Amino acid sequence: MEKDTQPYLAINYWAEEDRPREKLLLKGKTVLTDAELVAILLGTGTTTLSAVDLAKQILASVNYDLHALGKLSVKDLTKFKGIGQAKAITIVSALELGRRRKEADTPKRLKIKSSTDAYELIRPDLTDLPHEEFWAILLRKNNEVISKERVSIGGVSATVADPKMIFKKAVDALAAGIIVAHNHPSNTNRPSHYDTQLTQKLKRAGEALDIPLLDHLIITDHEYYSFADESNL
């Protein structure tokens, strides 16, 4: 087999959008691979390996398992050619910060026990708006809040809520139930015919996907209407 003679290309010769640091600045941290993130910690590679290639070598040694990587000591890391004590300490320190962050006490997740709880959660997002917006609250099985998501923005009298988009968010989040809400800038909290039709459509879609619609709230600046409380679900 003919030996690969492709020359080593240092990172500073890469296209700017492909360099890990520049890529992070241009596209955000979430688009970087594990190897690219480790490469940023390394800063430089060796005379024959880029920082990314060196990072891949380190990750490959632990089968790309970040938990296993976190168990490596400074001594373990310095066994890799191109990893001195300073680089090893940087990697160990970064992984230790990640471990501490994970183990830190997290705020207790909000649990929705009533329409009032849902209203208090979503009210800051939907009051004092000159236009209509449609939001969804995604819930776990025990009614703990996973997140609240804006689904659509409309005009002064209506907004279009696509059930497919709503339940896509729910499916992606592995939600066990949803509560939807939208505001009436007119400050009239009674549901329109369209609101009622949409609620029934969402209810049927939720039943089909086993992600039940638990409530639909109509929000005004000072009060709300709950389809569940009014037995209209």
C-alpha positions as CSV (number, residue, x, y, z in Angstrom):
1,M,0.0,0.0,0.0
2,E,1.3,3.4,-0.9
3,K,2.2,5.5,2.1
4,D,0.1,8.7,2.5
5,T,2.3,11.6,1.8
6,Q,-0.3,14.3,2.4
7,P,1.6,17.1,4.3
8,Y,0.5,18.1,7.8
9,L,-1.5,21.3,7.8
10,A,-1.3,23.4,10.9
11,I,-4.6,24.9,12.2
12,N,-3.6,28.5,11.4
13,Y,-3.7,27.4,7.7
14,W,-7.2,26.1,8.0
15,A,-10.2,28.1,6.7
16,E,-11.1,30.5,9.5
17,E,-14.6,29.0,10.0
18,D,-13.0,25.6,10.6
19,R,-10.5,26.7,13.3
20,P,-12.0,25.8,16.7
21,R,-11.6,29.2,18.4
22,E,-12.9,31.1,15.4
23,K,-15.7,28.5,14.9
24,L,-16.8,29.0,18.5
25,L,-16.9,32.8,18.0
26,L,-18.7,32.6,14.6
27,K,-21.2,29.7,15.3
28,G,-21.4,29.2,19.0
29,K,-20.0,26.6,21.4
30,T,-22.6,24.0,20.8
31,V,-21.5,23.3,17.2
32,L,-18.0,22.3,18.3
33,T,-17.1,18.6,18.5
34,D,-15.6,17.2,21.7
35,A,-12.2,17.1,19.9
36,E,-12.5,20.8,18.9
37,L,-13.3,21.8,22.5
38,V,-10.3,19.8,23.9
39,A,-8.2,21.4,21.1
40,I,-9.0,24.8,22.4
41,L,-7.8,23.8,25.8
42,L,-4.6,22.4,24.3
43,G,-3.9,25.6,22.3
44,T,-1.3,24.0,20.1
45,G,-0.5,20.6,18.7
46,T,2.9,19.0,17.8
47,T,5.1,19.3,14.8
48,T,3.2,16.5,13.1
49,L,-0.3,16.8,14.7
50,S,-2.7,19.7,14.9
51,A,-4.3,20.5,18.2
52,V,-7.5,18.9,16.9
53,D,-5.7,15.7,15.8
54,L,-4.0,15.5,19.2
55,A,-7.3,16.0,21.0
56,K,-8.8,13.1,18.9
57,Q,-5.9,10.9,19.9
58,I,-6.6,11.6,23.6
59,L,-10.3,11.0,23.2
60,A,-9.7,7.8,21.2
61,S,-7.7,6.4,24.1
62,V,-10.8,6.6,26.3
63,N,-13.2,5.5,23.5
64,Y,-14.5,9.0,23.3
65,D,-16.1,8.7,26.8
66,L,-15.9,12.1,28.5
67,H,-16.5,10.4,31.9
68,A,-13.4,8.3,31.3
69,L,-11.5,11.4,30.1
70,G,-12.4,13.1,33.4
71,K,-10.7,10.3,35.3
72,L,-7.4,10.8,33.7
73,S,-4.7,12.4,35.9
74,V,-2.1,14.9,34.9
75,K,0.4,12.0,34.8
76,D,-1.9,10.0,32.5
77,L,-2.2,13.0,30.1
78,T,1.5,13.8,29.9
79,K,2.1,10.3,28.5
80,F,0.8,11.7,25.2
81,K,3.5,13.3,23.0
82,G,2.8,17.0,22.9
83,I,1.1,17.2,26.3
84,G,3.2,18.8,28.9
85,Q,2.3,19.4,32.5
86,A,0.7,22.8,31.7
87,K,-1.6,21.4,29.1
88,A,-2.5,18.4,31.2
89,I,-3.4,20.7,34.1
90,T,-5.6,22.8,31.9
91,I,-7.5,19.7,30.7
92,V,-7.9,18.3,34.2
93,S,-9.0,21.7,35.6
94,A,-11.6,22.2,32.9
95,L,-13.1,18.7,33.4
96,E,-13.1,19.2,37.2
97,L,-15.1,22.4,36.7
98,G,-17.6,20.5,34.6
99,R,-17.9,17.8,37.3
100,R,-18.5,20.4,40.0
101,R,-21.1,22.2,37.9
102,K,-23.0,18.9,37.4
103,E,-22.9,18.1,41.1
104,A,-23.8,21.6,42.2
105,D,-27.2,21.9,43.8
106,T,-29.7,22.9,41.0
107,P,-32.8,24.9,41.7
108,K,-35.8,22.8,42.4
109,R,-37.8,22.4,39.2
110,L,-41.2,24.2,39.2
111,K,-44.1,21.8,39.3
112,I,-47.5,22.8,37.8
113,K,-50.3,21.9,40.2
114,S,-53.0,24.2,38.9
115,S,-53.9,26.6,36.2
116,T,-52.8,29.4,38.5
117,D,-49.3,27.9,38.6
118,A,-49.2,27.8,34.8
119,Y,-50.5,31.4,34.6
120,E,-47.9,32.7,36.9
121,L,-45.2,30.9,34.9
122,I,-46.2,32.2,31.5
123,R,-47.7,35.6,32.5
124,P,-44.4,37.6,32.3
125,D,-44.0,36.4,28.6
126,L,-47.5,37.3,27.5
127,T,-48.7,40.4,29.3
128,D,-48.3,44.0,28.0
129,L,-47.8,42.8,24.4
130,P,-49.4,44.7,21.5
131,H,-49.6,41.5,19.5
132,E,-50.6,37.9,20.0
133,E,-48.1,35.2,20.8
134,F,-48.6,31.5,21.3
135,W,-46.5,29.5,23.9
136,A,-46.2,26.0,25.1
137,I,-45.2,24.7,28.5
138,L,-43.5,21.3,28.3
139,L,-43.9,19.0,31.3
140,R,-42.5,15.8,32.7
141,K,-44.8,13.0,34.0
142,N,-44.9,14.5,37.4
143,N,-45.8,17.9,35.9
144,E,-42.4,19.3,36.5
145,V,-41.6,22.0,33.9
146,I,-39.1,21.1,31.3
147,S,-39.2,24.4,29.5
148,K,-41.6,27.0,28.1
149,E,-41.4,27.6,24.3
150,R,-42.7,30.4,22.1
151,V,-44.4,28.8,19.2
152,S,-45.6,31.7,17.1
153,I,-46.0,35.5,16.9
154,G,-49.1,37.0,15.3
155,G,-50.9,40.3,14.8
156,V,-53.1,42.4,17.1
157,S,-56.0,40.0,16.9
158,A,-54.7,36.5,16.0
159,T,-51.7,34.2,15.8
160,V,-51.4,31.0,13.9
161,A,-50.5,28.0,16.0
162,D,-49.4,24.9,14.0
163,P,-50.1,21.7,16.0
164,K,-47.2,20.0,14.2
165,M,-44.7,22.6,15.4
166,I,-46.1,22.5,18.9
167,F,-45.9,18.7,19.2
168,K,-42.5,18.6,17.5
169,K,-41.1,20.6,20.4
170,A,-42.9,18.3,22.8
171,V,-41.5,15.2,21.2
172,D,-38.0,16.6,20.9
173,A,-38.1,17.4,24.7
174,L,-39.5,13.9,25.6
175,A,-42.4,15.8,27.2
176,A,-45.2,13.8,28.9
177,G,-47.7,16.6,28.7
178,I,-48.1,20.1,27.5
179,I,-50.0,23.3,28.5
180,V,-50.5,25.9,25.8
181,A,-51.2,29.6,26.2
182,H,-51.7,32.7,24.2
183,N,-52.6,36.3,25.0
184,H,-55.4,38.6,23.9
185,P,-54.1,42.1,23.6
186,S,-57.7,43.3,23.7
187,N,-57.7,42.1,27.4
188,T,-60.8,40.0,26.7
189,N,-60.2,36.6,28.2
190,R,-63.1,34.7,26.6
191,P,-62.1,32.2,23.9
192,S,-62.9,32.8,20.3
193,H,-64.4,30.1,18.1
194,Y,-61.0,29.6,16.6
195,D,-59.5,29.2,20.1
196,T,-62.0,26.5,20.9
197,Q,-61.4,24.7,17.6
198,L,-57.6,24.8,18.0
199,T,-57.9,23.5,21.5
200,Q,-59.9,20.4,20.3
201,K,-57.4,19.9,17.5
202,L,-54.5,20.0,19.9
203,K,-56.3,17.7,22.3
204,R,-56.8,15.1,19.6
205,A,-53.1,15.4,18.4
206,G,-51.9,15.0,22.0
207,E,-54.0,11.9,22.5
208,A,-52.6,10.4,19.3
209,L,-49.0,11.0,20.4
210,D,-49.7,10.1,24.1
211,I,-48.6,13.7,25.1
212,P,-51.9,15.0,26.6
213,L,-52.9,18.6,26.3
214,L,-53.5,19.5,30.0
215,D,-54.8,23.0,29.6
216,H,-55.0,26.0,27.2
217,L,-54.8,29.4,28.9
218,I,-55.9,32.7,27.4
219,I,-53.9,35.4,29.1
220,T,-54.8,39.1,29.6
221,D,-52.9,41.7,31.6
222,H,-54.8,41.0,34.8
223,E,-56.6,37.6,34.5
224,Y,-56.8,34.4,32.5
225,Y,-59.2,31.8,31.1
226,S,-58.5,28.1,31.6
227,F,-60.1,25.6,29.3
228,A,-59.4,22.9,31.8
229,D,-61.0,24.8,34.7
230,E,-64.0,25.5,32.6
231,S,-64.3,21.9,31.6
232,N,-63.8,22.8,27.9
233,L,-61.0,20.3,27.2
